[in-house]
Amino acid sequence: MRTTLTIDDDVAVLLERLRRTRNLNFKALVNEALRRGLHEMTEVKKPRQPFQTRSVSLGRLRIASLDNVAEALAIAEGEGFR
C-alpha cells in the first residue's frame, strides 16, 4: 500500500538515527516501528497482582505520645526522665 505520512520532527529525528545505526532503508524501518507499536497498542495486558506487605508486630509503644520531643529523646538516649 502506498500512502503519504506527515511525520513530526521529533519522530523523524529518531527514525533517521535508527536508520543510520541499523543500516536499513526508511521504508523497512517505518514498517518495523509501526508493527511493534501496533502490536504493543493492541496487546492485552494482564492485570497486575496487588503487592502486599506482611504486618509485623513491633511490640508495645514505649512513649505515650511523640508530641514531646524532649521526652522521646530522653527515653531513647537512656537519660533518667522526670
Secondary structure, DSSP 8 states (H G I E B T S, - for coil): --------HHHHHHHHHHHHHHT--HHHHHHHHHHHHHHHHH-------------------SSS-SS-HHHHHHHHHT----
